[in-house]
Amino acid sequence: MTRGEGACLICGQPIQYFEKAQEMECVICHQKFISHASCEEGHYVCDECHASKGVEIILQGCLNSTSRNPVLMMQELMENPYIYMHGPEHHILVGAALLTAYHNSGGEIEIEKALEEMKSRGSEYPGGSCGLWGCCGAAVSTGMFMSIITKATPLTGKSWRLSNQMTSRALKAIADLGGPRCCKRNSFTAAKEAAEFVKENFQIEMELPEKIECEFSSENQQCLKAHCPYFKVGRSL
């Protein structure tokens, strides 16, 4: 199947969510997990199987990038067929693009180690948390990014504050746009807020597009269309 056929990686059918989690078997790795979701045909794909190929592409793309623009970097990576319309790979994508743009803008970090840490942390954050936990993974990814560049831990002071401020700022901007979820809309919003936050607090200026336009509307059955700030005018769905 092509990426645009639907949400389920197996059959393309829409994803359904349950109020109470159920034990599900991943149709790819056959491990059992407790999950709130499957497709309408009953197929369940675990987060690791869903994101694994996409994460490899994200890390390699970021390591090879000289861009200072996290949004353009994400848009280029999103064109890859293994970066799906929605999915937990975005929890790594946002922070990885920010780390790379920060590094390329003069931020002093060991980029390879930072990206590996982003992969480790982002992989722990489950898909669907935007609705089930009330905390979108794209926003949390900006907090992870901030934590990595400031070396925050649960015991630090200023860096702890900055990391939590970053997440809360990104999350508010995402929430203000309303639902239902869109991993592309949320990722663009989170990265934009993070770039502005870094400029304000570190005097390191990443680049941002003058106007962010989404090229993925046709893949999103729940697209807000004209109500989304990134909807491309004139696009037909």
N, C-alpha and C positions, 0 to 999 in steps of 0.2 A: 504494500500500500504506500501511497505518497503521504507526506506529512499533512497535507491539507484535507485529507479525507475525513478526519474526525479525531476525537480525543483518545480513544482506545488504540494502543499500539498494535493490538492483535487483529481487531475486526473493524475499527473505525467508528464504533458506536459511541454515543455520549456517555460521560461518566455520571453515575448516580451516587449520592451521599446518604449515609445512614445516620440517624440520630444516635444510635448506640453502636459502638464498634463491634465487629465480628471477626472471627478467625478466618483468614483467607490464605489460600495457597498461591504463590506467585507462579504464573504459567510459564515463566522463563527459567527461573532457578529452582522452582518447586519447594522452596523453603516456606514455612508457615509464619504468618504475621497477624497481628491484631490491626485491623484497618477499618476506616469509616467509609471506604469507597470501593466500587468496582464499576465496570461498564455495564450497560443494560443487558448484555449477554452473559454477565457473570465473570468476565475475565478480570483478573487482578494482576498488576505488575508492580513489584516492590520499588521503592525509591532508588535503590542501588542499581537495579537492572534498567530502570527508566533513564537514569542520568549518566551511567558509566561512560558510554562512548562520548556523550556531549561534554563531560568534564575533561576528558583527555584533550578534546579539541579546544576547549576554553584555555586550559593551561598552556598548551603549545602555542596557540594564537597569541596569548598575552606575552609569553616569553620572547616571541619574535617581533612584537610590535614596538614601534618607536613613537606611537601616537601619544599626544597629551590630552586627547579627548575621549573620556570614558564612554560617552553615549555613542559616538561614531564607532568606537571599538566594539561595543556590544551589538550595534546594528549589523556590522560586518559578520560577527560571529553567529548572530541569530539566523543568518542566511543558510548556515550549514543545516542539512536535513536532520542531523542528530540533536540539534537544539530545537526542541518541540515548542509548539505554541504556548503550552503551559507545562510546568514541571519543576521539580526540586533543583534541577541544574541551574536555575536562575538564582538560587540562594548562594551559589558559588560565583556565578557570572558577574553579578553586580560588584562584589568585593574585589574580585580578581581584576576587573577592568579599572576599578578605582586605584588599586595598588599599583598597577602598571602605569596609569596616567600620572599618579603622584610621583612615582620613581622617575618617569621621563620628564617631569616638570621640575626636578631638582630635589625631590624628597629623598632623604638618606635612609634607604632600606636595602637589605639584601634581597633582591626581587625574587630569586628562585626559591629561597627559604620562605619568604613571605607568601608566595603563591601556594606552596605546599601546605602551609599552615591554614590558609584560606580554604583549601580543599578539605582539610581535616575537620575544621570547625563547621563549614557550610554543609558538609555531608551529614552532620548530626541533626540538622534542623529539618523536620519532616515536611513533606508536601501537604498542602491543604490547611496549613496552620493559619493562613489569613482569615479563614472563616471559622475553623474549629477552635483556635486558640485566641483569635482576635489580635494577632500580631503577624503581619506579613513578613515572609522570609526575605524579601527584597530590602525591607527596612532593617531587619536584623543583620543582613549582610553588610550594611553600611556601618553598623555598630561593631561588627567583627573587624572590618577594615580599620576603623578608628582604634580599636583595641590593639591590633597588630602594629600599627605605626607608632603608637604611643607606649607600647609594652604594658598595657593595663592588665591588672589581675584583680581578683576580689579584694585585695588588701591595699591597692594603691589609692592615691588621693585624686589629683587633678586628672590623670588619665582615665580613672574610673568615671569621673564626672563627665568628661568629654565623650566617652564611649556611649554612655546612657543618654546624654543630650543628643548625640547624633542619631541614635535609633529613634528617639521620641520625635525628633524633627522630621525625619523621613516618614515615620509612621503617620504623623498628623497630615502631612501633605498627601499621602496615599489615601487616607481615610476621607479627606475633604473632597476627593474626586468621586467617592461613592463606589458601590458595587454594581454588578458582580465582579469577581476577581478577573484581572487580566495581567498575566505575568510580564507582558511587554510594557503596558502602561505603568505598572508599579515599578518596574526596573528603571525605566527612563526617569520617572519622578524621583526615585531614591537616589540615583546617581547625580542628578542635577542638584538636589539638596546637599548631597555630600560635597560636591565640588565647591559650592558656595560656602559651606561650613568650613572647609579647609582654608579657603581664601581668607575668611574672617578671622580664623584662629591661628593660622600658621604662616600667613602671607605667602603662600605658595599657590600660584594661579594655574589651574588646569584650563583647558579649552572646553568650550561647550558650543554646540551648533546655535546659530542665530534663531533657527526654528527647528523643532523636532517634529518630524513627520513619520508616522508609522507605515510600514510596508506590509504589515501582517494582518490587516483587518479581515481579509477574506478567509483567513484560517480560524477566526474566532467567532464561534456561533453566538457568543454573548457580547459582542462588541457594542460599546456605547455609541458608536458612530459619531454624529456631530456633537454629542455631549462629552466626548473625549478631547482633551486639548491637543492630542497628537494625531487625530484623524485627518487623513489627507483629503482636502477639499476636492470634490470631483470624482472621488473613488466610488465605484459602484460595488455593492456586495451581492 
